[in-house]
Amino acid sequence: MINLNKSSLFTVLLVTINLCHFSCKSSHNKLTSNSSITQYASFNADTTTFQFKNGDILFQDLDCGDLCDAIEKVTHGIAGKSFSHIGLVYLRNDSTYIIEAIGKCVQLTLLNTFMNRSVVNNDKNKIIVGRLIAKYQQLNDSALQFALSKIGTPYDEAFIYNNQKYYCSELIYDAYKFANYNKPFFQLEPMTFKDPSTGETFPAWTKYYSDLKTPIPERQLGCNPAGISRSHHINIVKSFY
């Protein structure tokens, strides 16, 4: 899903990565019931220790070939960075998870697994961390509970909003809309899948939607990681690259 206002797109790849994450069918009840949510966790990177906070939003630059190249040609996140994926930090006891829509469904992924999928040659993680500004921090717990309730929901391969499935940024959008008393917190914007230099649909998208046997949702409303990264509701508190 590509935004006409140069917001970056949510992830489109359905990568088959040998990752240590919770499966789509794994129960999240053990992680959510009869236990309190931890508020902070530390992560060692770049020889410094960063303390994650419950509800932090991770923006990730994944490399996915022609599709990501098409995304990056027309979209830009905060500070000119490109993002193709997004997840929500969930701290529970001594473990740090990311709630994310990726692969086949919404699932929980261990922090290190999430971080390591975007390591570049210089050992930098292509990830930045967003955090809600102080006046909105109270929304985090409700947003997390909403996102946890969606574990196992199928991944939205077609990137169509409100179709009982979730792509990565749609999950974050709906979680904070729910937490904000069903009022939009982040923005939906028209999407485009066209090359700005030619006005034609990128071949990678043409093939992608042809394989899905689904019309390209040109100009339909959607959301994406880069648009969220530029929201005035959050501050960027850490860049790992």
RAPEVEN-V971069 format. One record per helix or strand of 3 or more residues. SS is the DSSP state (H for helix, E for strand). FROM is the first residue (numbers start at 0). TO is the last residue. If there is no record, write none. Layout:
SS_FROM_TO + SS_FROM_TO
This chain:
H_28_31 + E_39_44 + E_47_52 + E_56_59 + H_65_73 + H_77_79 + E_84_91 + E_94_101 + E_104_109 + H_110_115 + E_126_131 + H_133_148 + H_167_178 + E_188_190 + H_202_211 + H_224_228 + E_233_238
